[in-house]
Amino acid sequence: MKKKIVVLLLLVFAFVTINANTLVKQKVQLETWKSSTRAPVPMPIDAFIEENCSILIKFFELQIQSVTFQIRDNHGNIIFQDMVVPSEEENYTIDLNGFKQGEYELFYSDGHMVISGKFYIV
């Protein structure tokens, strides 16, 4: 009987942990907005909201030139902008502390394409 209780508690703990991890990290759905090439181009980044505190950006390609990140509010106002030289080995983090609750849009531009994705801070 004790073994069944222990197994049941372990299963409940594992389920709670899995649910907590899925709630902590939210993927930003990125869409290619404008591209200078007609051929399909793979997404150069992936972005995740982590605990409503930051955006974690992972680069898939090494770039020689800098890229620009912007965050705009739901009125189109630029509230964050930074230029970065991407590295496949390092992730880029944007701090969201101080941002109010609401809808925002992340923009990525490398001179050849613009990618955007909406996200929410709750």
C-alpha positions in Angstrom: 0.0 0.0 0.0 2.8 2.4 0.8 4.5 1.7 -2.5 1.2 2.6 -4.3 1.0 5.9 -2.4 4.6 6.7 -3.2 4.2 5.9 -6.9 1.0 8.0 -7.0 2.7 11.0 -5.3 5.6 10.7 -7.8 3.2 10.7 -10.7 1.3 13.7 -9.3 4.6 15.6 -8.7 5.8 14.8 -12.3 2.5 16.1 -13.7 2.6 19.3 -11.7 6.2 19.9 -12.7 5.4 19.3 -16.4 2.5 21.7 -16.3 4.5 24.3 -14.5 7.2 24.2 -17.1 4.7 24.6 -20.0 3.2 27.6 -18.2 6.6 29.3 -17.6 7.8 29.3 -21.2 5.5 30.5 -24.0 6.6 30.5 -27.7 6.3 33.7 -29.7 4.7 32.8 -33.0 7.0 34.4 -35.6 5.9 35.2 -39.1 8.0 36.4 -42.1 6.7 39.8 -42.8 8.9 41.1 -45.7 11.7 39.4 -47.5 13.9 40.5 -50.4 14.1 36.9 -51.7 11.4 34.9 -53.4 12.8 31.5 -52.3 11.6 30.1 -49.0 14.0 31.1 -46.3 14.2 29.3 -42.9 13.5 31.2 -39.8 16.8 32.5 -38.4 15.5 32.8 -34.8 13.1 31.3 -32.3 11.7 33.3 -29.4 10.1 32.4 -26.1 8.6 34.4 -23.3 10.0 33.2 -20.0 7.8 33.8 -16.9 6.6 37.2 -18.3 10.0 38.6 -17.3 12.1 38.2 -20.5 12.2 37.1 -24.1 14.8 34.4 -24.9 15.9 34.5 -28.5 17.8 31.6 -30.0 19.7 32.1 -33.2 19.9 29.3 -35.8 22.5 30.9 -38.1 25.7 32.8 -37.5 25.5 36.3 -39.0 28.3 38.6 -39.9 26.2 41.7 -39.8 24.2 43.1 -36.9 20.4 42.5 -36.6 17.9 44.8 -35.1 15.3 43.9 -32.5 12.3 46.1 -31.7 9.3 45.7 -29.4 6.3 47.8 -30.2 3.2 48.2 -28.1 -0.4 47.7 -29.5 -0.4 51.3 -30.8 2.8 50.8 -32.9 5.1 52.8 -30.6 8.6 51.5 -30.4 9.3 50.8 -26.7 12.5 48.8 -27.1 15.2 48.7 -29.8 18.7 47.1 -29.9 21.2 46.0 -32.5 23.0 42.7 -32.0 25.6 40.6 -33.8 24.1 37.1 -33.6 26.0 34.0 -32.4 24.8 30.4 -32.6 26.5 29.7 -29.3 24.8 32.5 -27.3 21.1 33.3 -26.8 19.9 36.9 -26.6 17.6 38.0 -23.8 15.3 41.0 -23.7 14.3 42.1 -20.2 10.5 42.7 -20.0 10.5 44.1 -16.4 8.8 47.4 -16.4 6.5 46.5 -19.3 2.8 46.9 -18.6 0.3 44.2 -19.1 -0.9 44.0 -22.7 -0.2 43.1 -26.3 3.2 43.6 -27.9 5.0 42.8 -31.1 8.6 41.6 -31.5 10.3 42.6 -34.7 13.6 41.1 -36.1 15.3 42.7 -39.1 18.6 41.6 -40.7 18.5 43.8 -43.8 17.1 41.1 -46.0 13.9 40.1 -44.1 11.7 41.3 -41.3 10.1 38.8 -38.9 7.4 39.7 -36.4 5.5 37.9 -33.7 2.9 39.1 -31.2 3.1 38.2 -27.5 1.2 39.2 -24.4 2.3 40.1 -20.9 -0.2 39.1 -18.3 
